[in-house]
Amino acid sequence: QVQLVESGGGLVQAGGSLRLSCTVFGSIFSINGMGWYRQAPGKQRELVAAITSGGINYVESVKGRFTISRDSAKNTVYLQMNSLKPEDTAVYYCNADLFITVWEANDYWGQGTQVTVSS
């Protein structure tokens, strides 16, 4: 069974940094792409950053502050978050688009990790 396990959230003051990690556990064939989404109270879930074979994308509000990277050997994706702002406060979710077999692709989500930025 495939599982995405996240870590690295927490409470930080504005201007601080956090690094989120997400590792894919289980038997898979390959990873198409991985990304981070976030959902603040009362708001829709939004894509923060994604990394695929086609490149890297960020939501405009985090460009220049957040960096997504991937360690393929470890099936892990990271989100380095610098210069954090109170408006970055949200539950952050890892997403992975995986091939379980050469024919079957599925979308998976992590359990979410809380990031709180105090002003």
N, C-alpha and C positions, 0 to 999 in steps of 0.2 A: 504494500500500500504506500502510495506517495504522500509525503507530508512536507510542508514548508514550515520551518521553524525560524522565528524571528527573535532578535535580541537587540539591545542597545538603546531602548527608549529611556525616558526619565524626565527629571525636572532640571531646567537650566535657566540661568538669567539671560535676559536679552543681550545679544552680542556674543554669547557663548557658542559652543560647538557640541555636537553629538554625532556618533557614527552608528548607523543601523546596519545589521547583518541579517541575511536570510539565506538559509541553506536548504537545499532540496535533498530529502532523505527518501530512499526507496529505489526500486529498480526502474530505470528509465532508458529510453533509447537515445534521445538527444533533447537539447533545450533550444527552442526557437527564439525565445526572448524572455527577459525578466524585467520587472518594473516595480515601482513603488507608487501607491496611491495613498491619499489621506482623506479623512472625513472629520470635519469639525462639527460640533453640536449644531443641529438645525440646518446643516448644509449638505449638499450632495457630495458623494465621493468624487474626487478629482484625481486625474493622473498627475503625478509630480515629476517622475522621470522614468524613462524606459531605455533599455539597451537591447538591441537586436543585431542580427548580422547586417542590417541595413544602416545601422548607426545609432546615435544617441539623441534623445529628445528630452527637453525640459519644459515644464510650464513656465510661462514668462516670469511669474513672480519669484522664482527661485534661481533664475539664471545668474551666474556669477557668484552664487553663494553655496549651492549644492552641487555635489559631484557624484555621479553614479559610476560604479565600476563592477567588474565581474571577474571572479577567479574560476575559470572553467574546470580546472583540475579538482576543485573543491565543490563544484556545483553551488557556488555561493555568489550572491550579489550584495554589494555594499551601497550605502547612501551616506556620504560624508556631508554633514550639514554645518555650515559655518555662518557666522553673523546672524544667528537666529533671532527672529522677531516674535513678538507675542501672537501675531497673526499666523504663525506657523504651528501654533498649538492645535493638535488633532490626534486622532488615532491613525497611525500609519500601517498600511497593509502591503505586504509583499504579494506580487502576482507572478506566476510563471506559466508560460505557454510551452507545454511539453509534448514530445512524442513518447508515448509509453511503449509502443512497438513501432515498427517502420510504417505501419498503416494507421495507427490510432493516435490522434492528438487530443489533448484535453487542457483545460484551463484550471489552474489551482490557485488557492489563496491561503495566505498565512492567517494566524489567529489575530493579528493586530498588536501593535505596541504603542503605548501612550507616550506622546511627546508634549510636554508642557513647558512653555517659555514664559517666564515671569518678567514683568516690566520694572 
